[in-house]
Amino acid sequence: MTLAQRDIAPAALMFHALSDETRLGLVRRLQGGERCVCELMEQLDAGQSRLSFHLKVLRDAGIVDCRREGRWAYYWLRGEAFEELADALKALGPAPSAPPASNGRCCD
């Protein structure tokens, strides 16, 4: 099934979430596993409210998940989200049976 044949909204949401430098930094820091938001605040030198906003965008896109323990939240990457992103990228690429680009001019 191609991306055109299914709902592209989830892919668009994930691509949007990853289009911000701060959110990409969060993803890189979560590559090693679950992290407490307090660790992320320290590593990114970012305030709690700013970080919460970015983590919410990533969570709403399905890229990260979290759990609460006391007053702290712990975040981790959802591996399935990256599989979905890879599938979306493949679906957006040229079709395997697409003819090569012509060297002729089509709009003379």
C-alpha positions in Angstrom: 0.0 0.0 0.0 1.4 3.4 -1.0 1.3 6.5 1.2 -1.3 7.9 -1.1 -3.5 5.0 -0.5 -3.6 5.4 3.3 -4.0 8.4 5.6 -0.9 10.5 5.5 -1.8 12.6 8.6 0.2 10.4 11.0 3.4 10.7 8.9 2.9 14.4 8.5 2.6 14.8 12.3 5.8 12.8 12.9 7.7 14.8 10.2 6.5 18.0 11.7 7.5 16.9 15.2 11.0 16.1 14.0 11.4 19.4 12.1 12.5 21.3 15.2 16.2 21.4 16.3 15.2 21.1 20.0 13.0 18.1 19.4 15.7 16.4 17.4 18.1 17.0 20.3 15.6 15.3 22.6 15.4 12.4 20.3 19.2 12.0 20.2 19.3 12.1 24.0 16.6 9.4 24.3 18.5 7.1 21.9 20.3 5.5 24.9 17.0 4.7 26.6 14.6 6.1 29.1 15.5 9.5 30.7 14.0 11.6 33.4 12.8 15.0 32.4 15.1 16.4 35.1 18.1 14.9 33.2 16.9 16.3 29.9 16.4 19.8 31.4 20.0 19.7 32.6 21.5 18.3 29.4 19.6 20.8 27.2 19.9 23.7 29.6 16.2 24.2 29.1 13.4 25.2 31.4 10.7 22.7 32.4 7.9 24.5 30.5 9.8 24.8 27.3 10.9 21.1 27.5 7.4 20.0 28.4 6.0 21.7 25.2 8.5 19.9 23.0 8.0 16.6 24.7 4.3 16.9 24.3 4.7 17.5 20.5 6.9 14.4 20.3 4.4 12.4 22.4 1.4 13.6 20.4 3.2 12.5 17.2 3.7 9.0 18.8 7.5 9.3 18.7 8.0 9.2 22.5 6.1 7.7 25.4 6.3 8.5 29.1 5.5 7.3 32.5 5.1 9.2 35.8 6.9 8.4 39.0 6.2 10.8 41.7 6.6 14.3 40.5 8.9 13.3 37.6 8.1 12.0 34.2 10.4 9.5 32.3 10.5 9.5 28.5 11.7 7.0 25.9 11.6 6.5 22.2 8.9 4.3 20.6 10.8 2.1 18.1 7.6 1.5 16.1 7.4 5.2 15.3 10.7 5.0 13.5 9.6 1.9 11.6 6.5 3.9 10.5 8.7 6.8 9.5 10.9 4.5 7.4 7.8 3.1 5.7 6.5 6.6 5.0 9.8 7.6 3.5 9.9 4.5 1.3 6.3 5.2 0.2 7.2 8.8 -0.8 10.2 7.7 -3.0 10.0 6.9 -6.7 8.0 3.8 -7.6 10.3 0.9 -8.5 8.7 0.7 -11.9 8.9 4.4 -12.5 10.6 5.2 -15.9 13.8 7.2 -15.8 13.6 10.9 -16.3 13.5 11.8 -20.0 16.2 14.0 -21.4 13.7 15.7 -23.7 11.9 18.8 -22.9 8.2 18.3 -22.3 6.9 21.9 -22.3 8.3 23.6 -25.4 
